[in-house]
């Protein structure tokens, strides 16, 4: 199973398919579902010089799911946060080139029936397939998620396993090499694990 993605996060959009088993309540995707950025988190771990691991994140996520199940999640690449200003600047300019590539976009078509029995407080685990577009490269990605309906109009999707980022797959290897040279590092591992918890509200 292919579980490699860059902003994996993203496939968490399936969380919006949760609904109540009560037939009098709204159908699974009825209404407008949007990402609650303040209650969401997407992080990844980089490894440099062989054994120095650091946690970074993207702080701005937006997205929605239509009544028909068309899901879109966008990650603001300029919101990358590594804890060091000069490194954030290099990530934006060298790796992502945010002037030309401001966002990473993930799309998926959801199946409401798969979540029709999920009640408030219940969790279901799903493998989600989506399309990720990053700096002009589009790839199909899979992720394993635990989706919990925390309230009638609120769900959260969390990765059950880290999702691996491959710079080679998305054409980021040259940018990574430039970052390594600018930082004077002997190596930067070209694969990194990603985890996320994305909250949606109706």
C-alpha positions in Angstrom: 0.0 0.0 0.0 1.4 3.4 -0.9 1.3 5.7 2.1 3.8 8.3 1.0 2.7 11.9 0.9 4.0 15.4 1.6 1.2 17.1 3.3 -0.6 14.3 4.4 -2.3 15.6 6.0 -4.9 16.4 4.1 -6.8 13.3 3.4 -8.3 13.9 6.9 -11.2 15.3 4.9 -12.9 11.9 5.2 -13.8 12.8 8.8 -16.6 15.0 7.4 -18.5 11.9 6.3 -19.5 11.1 9.9 -23.2 11.3 10.8 -25.8 10.2 13.3 -27.7 6.9 13.0 -30.9 8.8 13.8 -32.8 9.2 10.5 -34.3 12.5 11.8 -30.8 14.1 11.9 -29.0 15.6 8.9 -27.6 13.2 6.3 -23.8 12.5 6.5 -22.6 15.5 4.4 -25.7 17.8 4.6 -24.7 21.4 5.3 -21.3 23.2 4.9 -18.3 21.5 6.5 -15.1 23.5 6.9 -11.7 23.0 8.6 -11.4 24.5 12.1 -7.8 25.6 11.8 -7.4 26.6 15.4 -8.3 23.0 16.5 -6.2 21.3 13.8 -2.5 20.3 13.8 -0.2 19.0 11.1 3.4 18.2 11.9 6.4 16.4 10.4 9.8 15.3 11.6 13.1 16.0 9.8 16.4 14.3 10.5 19.7 16.0 9.8 23.3 15.0 10.2 22.2 11.4 10.6 20.6 11.5 14.0 19.3 15.0 14.9 15.5 14.9 14.7 13.4 18.1 14.7 9.6 18.6 14.7 8.1 21.2 12.3 4.6 22.1 11.3 2.2 24.0 9.0 0.0 26.4 10.9 -2.6 27.3 8.3 -5.0 24.7 6.9 -8.3 25.4 5.0 -10.8 23.1 3.4 -14.3 22.0 2.8 -16.6 19.1 1.9 -19.6 19.5 -0.4 -22.9 17.8 0.2 -22.0 15.4 -2.7 -18.8 14.3 -0.9 -16.3 16.3 -2.9 -13.5 17.1 -0.4 -10.7 19.7 -0.7 -8.0 20.5 1.7 -5.4 23.3 1.2 -2.2 23.7 3.1 -0.6 27.2 3.1 3.1 26.4 2.4 4.2 29.8 3.6 2.9 28.8 7.1 5.7 26.3 7.6 7.1 26.7 11.1 10.4 25.1 12.1 11.2 27.3 15.1 14.0 29.1 13.3 13.2 32.2 11.2 16.1 31.8 8.6 15.1 28.1 8.1 11.5 29.0 7.6 12.6 31.5 5.0 14.7 29.0 3.2 11.9 26.4 3.2 9.5 28.9 1.7 11.9 30.2 -1.0 14.2 27.2 -1.8 12.2 24.1 -1.2 8.6 25.1 -1.9 9.0 28.4 -3.9 5.8 29.7 -2.4 5.6 32.7 -4.8 4.8 30.2 -7.6 3.4 27.4 -5.4 1.5 29.0 -2.5 -0.5 25.9 -1.5 -0.5 22.1 -1.5 -4.0 20.8 -2.4 -5.5 17.4 -1.6 -8.8 16.2 -3.1 -10.9 13.2 -2.4 -14.4 11.8 -3.2 -16.0 10.6 0.0 -18.6 7.8 0.4 -21.1 8.9 3.1 -22.5 5.4 3.4 -19.2 4.2 4.9 -19.9 6.5 8.0 -23.7 6.2 8.3 -23.6 4.4 11.6 -21.0 6.6 13.4 -22.6 8.0 16.5 -21.3 10.8 18.7 -18.3 9.5 20.7 -17.7 6.6 18.3 -14.5 6.1 16.2 -14.0 4.3 12.9 -10.7 3.5 11.2 -10.5 4.0 7.4 -7.9 3.8 4.7 -8.3 7.0 2.6 -7.2 7.5 -1.0 -6.7 11.0 -2.3 -4.9 13.1 -4.9 -2.1 15.4 -3.7 -0.9 18.3 -5.8 2.4 19.8 -4.7 4.6 22.2 -6.8 3.0 21.0 -10.0 3.3 17.3 -9.2 0.2 15.3 -8.6 0.2 11.8 -6.9 -2.3 9.4 -5.5 -1.7 8.9 -1.8 -3.2 6.6 0.9 -3.4 7.3 4.7 -4.8 5.3 7.6 -7.1 7.4 9.8 -9.1 7.2 12.9 -12.2 9.4 12.5 -14.2 10.4 15.6 -17.5 12.2 15.8 -17.1 14.4 18.8 -20.4 16.3 18.5 -23.3 16.4 16.1 -21.6 18.9 13.9 -17.9 18.3 14.7 -15.5 15.5 13.7 -11.8 14.9 14.0 -9.5 12.8 11.8 -6.2 11.6 13.2 -3.4 9.5 11.6 -3.2 6.1 13.2 0.3 5.6 11.7 2.9 8.2 10.6 2.8 8.9 6.8 6.1 9.0 5.1 7.2 12.0 3.1 9.4 11.3 0.1 11.1 14.3 -1.5 12.0 12.3 -4.6 8.4 11.5 -5.4 7.4 15.2 -5.5 10.4 16.7 -7.2 11.8 18.2 -4.1 15.3 16.6 -4.1 17.1 19.5 -5.7 15.6 21.9 -3.2 16.6 19.6 -0.4 20.2 19.5 -1.6 20.2 23.3 -1.7 19.0 23.5 1.8 21.6 21.1 3.0 24.3 23.2 1.3 23.0 26.5 2.7 22.9 25.0 6.3 26.3 23.4 5.9 25.0 20.0 6.9 26.5 16.6 6.0 23.0 15.2 5.3 19.3 15.7 5.5 17.2 12.6 5.3 15.0 12.7 2.2 12.1 10.9 3.9 10.2 12.2 6.9 7.1 11.0 9.0 4.0 13.1 9.1 1.2 13.1 11.6 -1.9 15.2 11.9 -5.2 15.8 13.6 -7.7 17.7 11.5 -11.0 19.0 13.0 -14.0 19.8 10.8 -17.3 21.6 11.8 -20.6 21.7 10.1 
